Amino acid sequence: MNKVETKVRLHFKLSDSKALYPDQVLTIANNNEVKKFLDSQGCIVITSQKYRTQIGNKSDALEKLCLLLKNALKPVVSRKPTKIPNSQIRKRLQNKKHTSEKKSFRRNEIKDSD
């Protein structure tokens, strides 16, 4: 049980940051991961109580903030739709035909035995 006050709360106000451009601030503010940490004033609030020392928790909170901002500023790569290769289409159709033949043989056997 942690009886000493070692918990750290880091407040980072996006709008007052001089290290970020205005378009970067908008990108960060609209990120879904960052929205979890935003409060009503537009501050990112990160808490850390991982370590038993306040210094360790401060460095952990700063690392969390840096990682959060880096991930928020990464450009989103859109997925390029790919075409299904003709060989795969042929293989799928062959399997379907084989299955239908198997089932048709079963049906014929049942009809002949009656």
N, C-alpha and C positions, 0 to 999 in steps of 0.2 A: 504494500500500500504506500502510495506516495504522499508523505505528510508535509513535504517541503514544497513551496510554491515554485515549481520549475516549468510549469506550462507557459508556452509562449503564444501570443496572438499577434500576427503580422498583418498590418493594415496597409494596403497599397492603393492609393487613389489614382485611377487611370487618367482622369482629366487633368490632374496637376503634374503629371510626369513630363519632364523635359527631355527624357531619353527616347520618347516615342513620338513618331509623326502622327498627325490627326487621323490619317487613314488607317494607320496601324492600331490606334486606340479603338476605332470603330470595328475593325476586324476582330480584335480581342474581345470587345464587349459583346459581339454577336456570336461568339463561339459557345457551343453548348456546354463544353467542359468548364469554361470560365464562369458561365452563368450560375453554376452550382455554388460558387464561392463569392458571388457578388451580393452586397447588402443593398439596402434601399438608397443609400447615398452614392452608389456607384464605386464603392471600395471593394477590392478583393481582400477577403479576410481568410487567412490561413492560420490554423492552429497546429501546434506540435507539442506532444508530451511523450515522445518516443524514448528520450534519454532521461537519465536521472539528474543531469545538470542543465542549468538554464542556457549555458553557452552551447551545449550540444543541440538543444532544442532550437536555439536561434539559427544556427547554421543549417539545421534540417528544414526549418521553415523557409529560409532563403533559397535552399536547393529546390524545394517544392515550388516556390514562386517562379524561379528561373525555368524549371522544366515546364510548368504550366504555360508561361509566356512563349517559350520556344515552340511548343506544340500548337499553340493557338495561331502563331504566325507562319506555320508551315503552309505552303500553298496546297490546296486540295487538288489532287490529281483525279481527273475524271476518267471513268472507265471507258475503254475503247471496246465497243461491241465487236466480237469476232464471229466469223462465219464458220458453221459446222463443216468440217472437211467431207468431201464426197465419199471417201472411203468409210467414214463412220456412218453416214446415211445408208450406204449400201449394206453395211454390216447389220445395222438395226433392222432394215427391211428383210434381210435374209433370215435373221432370228425370228422375226414375226411370221414369215412364211413357213419356216420349219415348225414353229409351235402350232400354227393353224393346221398343217398337214398331220401332225401328231394327233391333234384332237379330231380331225376328220376321220382318221383311221379308227379311232376309238368308236366314233359314232357308227361307222359302217359295220364294225364287228358286233355291236349291240343289236343292230337291225337284222343282221343275218341270223343270229342265234334265236330270235323270236319266231 
